[in-house]
Amino acid sequence: MAAHKICLGVETSQDGLKIALVEPGRKHIIKIDVVPTSGNSINDVSIYSSVLNSWMRNNNLLSKINSVAVAFPSCSGIMRFVLIPKEIEDTYKYVSWEFTSSVNSNMSEYKLSVDYYPNAKKPECAIVVAMRKRTVEAFHSIELEKSGFRPNYLMADICVLHNLLESSDGLSSQPKCVLKADEKFVSAFWSSKNGPVAVRLLPSDCISPSAVQDILTSGFQGFPKAKKIVKFCGELSARAEFVNELVSLGAKSGLEIQPWKQLSKFSLEKNADFSKLSQCMGAIGATLGCK
């Protein structure tokens, strides 16, 4: 019997890496971890490579990896949610025009990453993230390939979490909500079977339980028939005081905010530590692109 392919999933951040070792073909999670870094692993791939190499060696895993998938935070680039009219024929040209016309920046310095929903053949919307070219090129460099950690799959965190929600919980015509709250950026998005349908963002200097509750409430106003249940993941899901206050505020507004600590269609390696599962959802979701 052929061995199952193992994917290393990594979510980068400004001061750490979230790591997941997964067999995506059978949705089996082998190991997860959260590793702090002494610098920004998004803008300096030498930090990313060095930390991963040390982690893999310490866990005796270097020879077991078949592919690498990386999720980067949407806040590290410029993100837009674009609705695509049915009459549009050249969707990429339209999305690029709509994006660049709404962003006050020199787009020659950026590379667009476009993910179409429900699919590329009949797109109804797109998540567009512009990353600086030097960052994208660094993650695809020959030097990084020599280290063994060049990504086979590179995608924005919102997109990989949509894929994970679909694979774990399933999606219907009624949107479901995911809240990803990190120390320096918060994003909430609503997804249906046709893809993400709304996004709300909150920068670091505005983050508080009440501000997060406000963007959730405003988002659900657009979907009055949707169940007011929120899957909560990210770095702040590990802070009990923040979680408790957010859950309490949500309950007063009729929102059920659930720390995302289970994946119903995934299996977990026996005797491994999964206490940080809610912090590593982006890394796990990234590996789904390796199937």
Secondary structure by P-SEA (a helix, b strand, c coil): ccccbbbbbbbbcccbbbbbbcccccccccccbbbbbcccccccaaaaaaaaaaaaaaacccccccbbbbbbbccccbbbbbbbcccccaaaaaaaaaaaaacccccccbbbbbbbccccccccccbbbbccaaaaaaaacaaaaaacccccccccaaaaaaaaaaaccccccbbbbbbbbcccbbbbbbbccccccbbbbbccccccaaaaaaaaaaaacccccccccccccccccccaaaaaaaaaaaaaacccccccccccccccccccccccccccaaaaaaacccc
